[in-house]
Amino acid sequence: MYALLYILGIAACAYLLIGSIMVFRKQQKKKTTLDKEVSLTTVRHPIIANPIFILYVAIPVITIIIAMIWIFSTQ
């Protein structure tokens, strides 16, 4: 039962990560200039310097790790 939940959780995280990357790349290709002064770090490393994108990755990973620790500690 737990194996199915693990697989579904990992599949959902992978699906959302891939979707986020696709949206990120689509937005990056647009020729609009919304930000006048973008730092050089953000221009060079658009994914690493994006705190929202990091949270999209970090929160599901941390949640899965905590859930796994909790499940295995209660057995």
Distance bins in CASP14 RR format, pairs under 12 A and 6 or more apart:
PFRMAT RR
TARGET T0000
AUTHOR 0000-0000-0000
RMODE 2
METHOD distances of the structure
MODEL  1
1 7 0 0 0 0 0 1 0 0 0 0 0
1 8 0 0 0 0 0 1 0 0 0 0 0
1 71 0 0 0 0 0 1 0 0 0 0 0
2 8 0 0 0 0 0 1 0 0 0 0 0
2 9 0 0 0 0 0 1 0 0 0 0 0
2 67 0 0 0 0 1 0 0 0 0 0 0
2 68 0 0 0 0 1 0 0 0 0 0 0
2 70 0 0 0 0 0 1 0 0 0 0 0
2 71 1 0 0 1 0 0 0 0 0 0 0
2 72 0 0 0 0 1 0 0 0 0 0 0
2 74 0 0 0 0 0 1 0 0 0 0 0
2 75 0 0 0 0 1 0 0 0 0 0 0
3 9 0 0 0 0 0 1 0 0 0 0 0
3 10 0 0 0 0 0 1 0 0 0 0 0
3 68 0 0 0 0 0 1 0 0 0 0 0
3 71 0 0 0 0 0 1 0 0 0 0 0
4 10 0 0 0 0 0 1 0 0 0 0 0
4 11 0 0 0 0 0 1 0 0 0 0 0
5 11 0 0 0 0 0 1 0 0 0 0 0
5 12 0 0 0 0 0 1 0 0 0 0 0
5 64 0 0 0 0 0 1 0 0 0 0 0
5 67 0 0 0 0 1 0 0 0 0 0 0
5 68 0 0 0 0 0 1 0 0 0 0 0
5 71 0 0 0 0 1 0 0 0 0 0 0
6 12 0 0 0 0 0 1 0 0 0 0 0
6 13 0 0 0 0 0 1 0 0 0 0 0
6 64 1 0 0 1 0 0 0 0 0 0 0
6 65 0 0 0 0 0 1 0 0 0 0 0
6 67 0 0 0 0 1 0 0 0 0 0 0
6 68 1 0 0 1 0 0 0 0 0 0 0
6 71 0 0 0 0 1 0 0 0 0 0 0
6 72 0 0 0 0 0 1 0 0 0 0 0
7 13 0 0 0 0 0 1 0 0 0 0 0
7 14 0 0 0 0 0 1 0 0 0 0 0
7 64 0 0 0 0 0 1 0 0 0 0 0
8 14 0 0 0 0 0 1 0 0 0 0 0
8 15 0 0 0 0 0 1 0 0 0 0 0
8 64 0 0 0 0 0 1 0 0 0 0 0
8 67 0 0 0 0 0 1 0 0 0 0 0
9 15 0 0 0 0 1 0 0 0 0 0 0
9 16 0 0 0 0 1 0 0 0 0 0 0
9 17 0 0 0 0 0 1 0 0 0 0 0
9 60 0 0 0 0 1 0 0 0 0 0 0
9 61 0 0 0 0 0 1 0 0 0 0 0
9 63 0 0 0 0 1 0 0 0 0 0 0
9 64 1 0 0 1 0 0 0 0 0 0 0
9 67 0 0 0 0 1 0 0 0 0 0 0
9 68 0 0 0 0 0 1 0 0 0 0 0
10 16 0 0 0 0 0 1 0 0 0 0 0
10 17 0 0 0 0 0 1 0 0 0 0 0
10 60 0 0 0 0 1 0 0 0 0 0 0
10 61 0 0 0 0 0 1 0 0 0 0 0
10 63 0 0 0 0 0 1 0 0 0 0 0
10 64 1 0 0 1 0 0 0 0 0 0 0
10 65 0 0 0 0 0 1 0 0 0 0 0
10 67 0 0 0 0 0 1 0 0 0 0 0
10 68 0 0 0 0 0 1 0 0 0 0 0
11 17 0 0 0 0 0 1 0 0 0 0 0
11 18 0 0 0 0 0 1 0 0 0 0 0
11 60 0 0 0 0 0 1 0 0 0 0 0
11 64 0 0 0 0 0 1 0 0 0 0 0
12 18 0 0 0 0 0 1 0 0 0 0 0
12 19 0 0 0 0 0 1 0 0 0 0 0
12 60 1 0 0 1 0 0 0 0 0 0 0
12 63 0 0 0 0 0 1 0 0 0 0 0
12 64 0 0 0 0 1 0 0 0 0 0 0
13 19 0 0 0 0 0 1 0 0 0 0 0
13 20 0 0 0 0 0 1 0 0 0 0 0
13 56 0 0 0 0 1 0 0 0 0 0 0
13 57 0 0 0 0 1 0 0 0 0 0 0
13 58 0 0 0 0 0 1 0 0 0 0 0
13 59 0 0 0 0 1 0 0 0 0 0 0
13 60 1 0 1 0 0 0 0 0 0 0 0
13 61 1 0 0 1 0 0 0 0 0 0 0
13 62 0 0 0 0 0 1 0 0 0 0 0
13 63 0 0 0 0 1 0 0 0 0 0 0
13 64 1 0 0 1 0 0 0 0 0 0 0
13 65 0 0 0 0 0 1 0 0 0 0 0
13 67 0 0 0 0 0 1 0 0 0 0 0
14 20 0 0 0 0 0 1 0 0 0 0 0
14 21 0 0 0 0 0 1 0 0 0 0 0
14 57 0 0 0 0 0 1 0 0 0 0 0
14 60 0 0 0 0 1 0 0 0 0 0 0
14 61 0 0 0 0 0 1 0 0 0 0 0
14 64 0 0 0 0 0 1 0 0 0 0 0
15 21 0 0 0 0 0 1 0 0 0 0 0
15 22 0 0 0 0 0 1 0 0 0 0 0
15 60 0 0 0 0 0 1 0 0 0 0 0
16 22 0 0 0 0 0 1 0 0 0 0 0
16 23 0 0 0 0 0 1 0 0 0 0 0
16 53 0 0 0 0 0 1 0 0 0 0 0
16 55 0 0 0 0 0 1 0 0 0 0 0
16 56 1 0 0 1 0 0 0 0 0 0 0
16 57 0 0 0 0 1 0 0 0 0 0 0
16 59 0 0 0 0 0 1 0 0 0 0 0
16 60 1 0 0 1 0 0 0 0 0 0 0
16 61 0 0 0 0 0 1 0 0 0 0 0
17 23 0 0 0 0 0 1 0 0 0 0 0
17 24 0 0 0 0 0 1 0 0 0 0 0
17 47 0 0 0 0 0 1 0 0 0 0 0
17 53 0 0 0 0 1 0 0 0 0 0 0
17 54 0 0 0 0 0 1 0 0 0 0 0
17 56 1 0 0 1 0 0 0 0 0 0 0
17 57 1 0 0 1 0 0 0 0 0 0 0
17 58 0 0 0 0 0 1 0 0 0 0 0
17 59 0 0 0 0 0 1 0 0 0 0 0
17 60 0 0 0 0 1 0 0 0 0 0 0
17 61 0 0 0 0 1 0 0 0 0 0 0
18 24 0 0 0 0 0 1 0 0 0 0 0
18 25 0 0 0 0 0 1 0 0 0 0 0
18 56 0 0 0 0 0 1 0 0 0 0 0
18 57 0 0 0 0 0 1 0 0 0 0 0
19 25 0 0 0 0 1 0 0 0 0 0 0
19 26 0 0 0 0 1 0 0 0 0 0 0
19 27 0 0 0 0 0 1 0 0 0 0 0
19 53 0 0 0 0 0 1 0 0 0 0 0
19 56 0 0 0 0 1 0 0 0 0 0 0
19 57 0 0 0 0 0 1 0 0 0 0 0
20 26 0 0 0 0 0 1 0 0 0 0 0
20 27 0 0 0 0 0 1 0 0 0 0 0
20 47 0 0 0 0 1 0 0 0 0 0 0
20 50 0 0 0 0 0 1 0 0 0 0 0
20 52 0 0 0 0 1 0 0 0 0 0 0
20 53 1 0 0 1 0 0 0 0 0 0 0
20 54 0 0 0 0 0 1 0 0 0 0 0
20 55 0 0 0 0 0 1 0 0 0 0 0
20 56 1 0 1 0 0 0 0 0 0 0 0
20 57 0 0 0 0 1 0 0 0 0 0 0
20 59 0 0 0 0 0 1 0 0 0 0 0
20 60 0 0 0 0 0 1 0 0 0 0 0
21 27 0 0 0 0 0 1 0 0 0 0 0
21 28 0 0 0 0 0 1 0 0 0 0 0
21 46 0 0 0 0 0 1 0 0 0 0 0
21 47 0 0 0 0 1 0 0 0 0 0 0
21 50 0 0 0 0 0 1 0 0 0 0 0
21 53 0 0 0 0 1 0 0 0 0 0 0
21 56 0 0 0 0 1 0 0 0 0 0 0
21 57 0 0 0 0 1 0 0 0 0 0 0
22 28 0 0 0 0 0 1 0 0 0 0 0
22 29 0 0 0 0 0 1 0 0 0 0 0
23 29 0 0 0 0 0 1 0 0 0 0 0
23 30 0 0 0 0 0 1 0 0 0 0 0
23 52 0 0 0 0 0 1 0 0 0 0 0
23 53 0 0 0 0 0 1 0 0 0 0 0
23 56 0 0 0 0 0 1 0 0 0 0 0
24 30 0 0 0 0 0 1 0 0 0 0 0
24 46 1 0 0 1 0 0 0 0 0 0 0
24 47 1 0 0 1 0 0 0 0 0 0 0
24 50 1 0 0 1 0 0 0 0 0 0 0
24 52 0 0 0 0 1 0 0 0 0 0 0
24 53 1 0 0 1 0 0 0 0 0 0 0
24 54 0 0 0 0 0 1 0 0 0 0 0
24 56 0 0 0 0 1 0 0 0 0 0 0
24 57 0 0 0 0 0 1 0 0 0 0 0
25 46 0 0 0 0 1 0 0 0 0 0 0
25 47 0 0 0 0 1 0 0 0 0 0 0
25 53 0 0 0 0 0 1 0 0 0 0 0
27 34 0 0 0 0 1 0 0 0 0 0 0
27 35 0 0 0 0 0 1 0 0 0 0 0
27 46 0 0 0 0 1 0 0 0 0 0 0
27 50 0 0 0 0 0 1 0 0 0 0 0
27 52 0 0 0 0 0 1 0 0 0 0 0
27 53 0 0 0 0 0 1 0 0 0 0 0
28 38 0 0 0 0 0 1 0 0 0 0 0
28 42 0 0 0 0 0 1 0 0 0 0 0
28 43 0 0 0 0 0 1 0 0 0 0 0
28 46 1 0 0 1 0 0 0 0 0 0 0
28 47 0 0 0 0 1 0 0 0 0 0 0
28 50 0 0 0 0 0 1 0 0 0 0 0
28 53 0 0 0 0 0 1 0 0 0 0 0
29 46 0 0 0 0 0 1 0 0 0 0 0
35 42 0 0 0 0 1 0 0 0 0 0 0
35 43 0 0 0 0 0 1 0 0 0 0 0
35 46 0 0 0 0 0 1 0 0 0 0 0
37 43 0 0 0 0 0 1 0 0 0 0 0
38 44 0 0 0 0 0 1 0 0 0 0 0
38 45 0 0 0 0 0 1 0 0 0 0 0
38 46 0 0 0 0 1 0 0 0 0 0 0
38 49 0 0 0 0 1 0 0 0 0 0 0
38 50 0 0 0 0 0 1 0 0 0 0 0
39 45 0 0 0 0 0 1 0 0 0 0 0
39 46 0 0 0 0 0 1 0 0 0 0 0
39 49 1 0 0 1 0 0 0 0 0 0 0
39 50 0 0 0 0 0 1 0 0 0 0 0
40 46 0 0 0 0 0 1 0 0 0 0 0
40 49 0 0 0 0 1 0 0 0 0 0 0
41 47 0 0 0 0 0 1 0 0 0 0 0
41 48 0 0 0 0 1 0 0 0 0 0 0
41 49 1 0 1 0 0 0 0 0 0 0 0
41 50 0 0 0 0 0 1 0 0 0 0 0
42 48 0 0 0 0 1 0 0 0 0 0 0
42 49 1 0 1 0 0 0 0 0 0 0 0
42 50 1 0 0 1 0 0 0 0 0 0 0
42 51 0 0 0 0 0 1 0 0 0 0 0
42 53 0 0 0 0 0 1 0 0 0 0 0
43 49 0 0 0 0 1 0 0 0 0 0 0
43 50 0 0 0 0 0 1 0 0 0 0 0
45 53 0 0 0 0 0 1 0 0 0 0 0
45 54 0 0 0 0 0 1 0 0 0 0 0
46 52 0 0 0 0 0 1 0 0 0 0 0
46 53 0 0 0 0 1 0 0 0 0 0 0
46 54 0 0 0 0 0 1 0 0 0 0 0
47 53 1 0 1 0 0 0 0 0 0 0 0
47 54 0 0 0 0 1 0 0 0 0 0 0
47 56 0 0 0 0 0 1 0 0 0 0 0
47 57 0 0 0 0 1 0 0 0 0 0 0
48 54 1 0 0 1 0 0 0 0 0 0 0
48 57 0 0 0 0 0 1 0 0 0 0 0
50 56 0 0 0 0 1 0 0 0 0 0 0
50 57 0 0 0 0 0 1 0 0 0 0 0
50 58 0 0 0 0 0 1 0 0 0 0 0
51 57 0 0 0 0 0 1 0 0 0 0 0
51 58 0 0 0 0 1 0 0 0 0 0 0
51 59 0 0 0 0 0 1 0 0 0 0 0
52 58 0 0 0 0 0 1 0 0 0 0 0
52 59 0 0 0 0 0 1 0 0 0 0 0
53 59 0 0 0 0 0 1 0 0 0 0 0
54 60 0 0 0 0 0 1 0 0 0 0 0
54 61 0 0 0 0 0 1 0 0 0 0 0
54 62 0 0 0 0 0 1 0 0 0 0 0
55 61 0 0 0 0 0 1 0 0 0 0 0
55 62 0 0 0 0 1 0 0 0 0 0 0
55 63 0 0 0 0 0 1 0 0 0 0 0
56 62 0 0 0 0 0 1 0 0 0 0 0
57 63 0 0 0 0 0 1 0 0 0 0 0
57 64 0 0 0 0 0 1 0 0 0 0 0
58 64 0 0 0 0 0 1 0 0 0 0 0
58 65 0 0 0 0 0 1 0 0 0 0 0
59 65 0 0 0 0 0 1 0 0 0 0 0
59 66 0 0 0 0 0 1 0 0 0 0 0
60 66 0 0 0 0 0 1 0 0 0 0 0
60 67 0 0 0 0 0 1 0 0 0 0 0
61 67 0 0 0 0 0 1 0 0 0 0 0
61 68 0 0 0 0 0 1 0 0 0 0 0
62 68 0 0 0 0 0 1 0 0 0 0 0
62 69 0 0 0 0 0 1 0 0 0 0 0
63 69 0 0 0 0 0 1 0 0 0 0 0
63 70 0 0 0 0 0 1 0 0 0 0 0
64 70 0 0 0 0 0 1 0 0 0 0 0
64 71 0 0 0 0 0 1 0 0 0 0 0
65 71 0 0 0 0 0 1 0 0 0 0 0
65 72 0 0 0 0 0 1 0 0 0 0 0
66 72 0 0 0 0 0 1 0 0 0 0 0
66 73 0 0 0 0 0 1 0 0 0 0 0
67 73 0 0 0 0 0 1 0 0 0 0 0
67 74 0 0 0 0 0 1 0 0 0 0 0
68 74 0 0 0 0 0 1 0 0 0 0 0
68 75 0 0 0 0 0 1 0 0 0 0 0
69 75 0 0 0 0 0 1 0 0 0 0 0
END
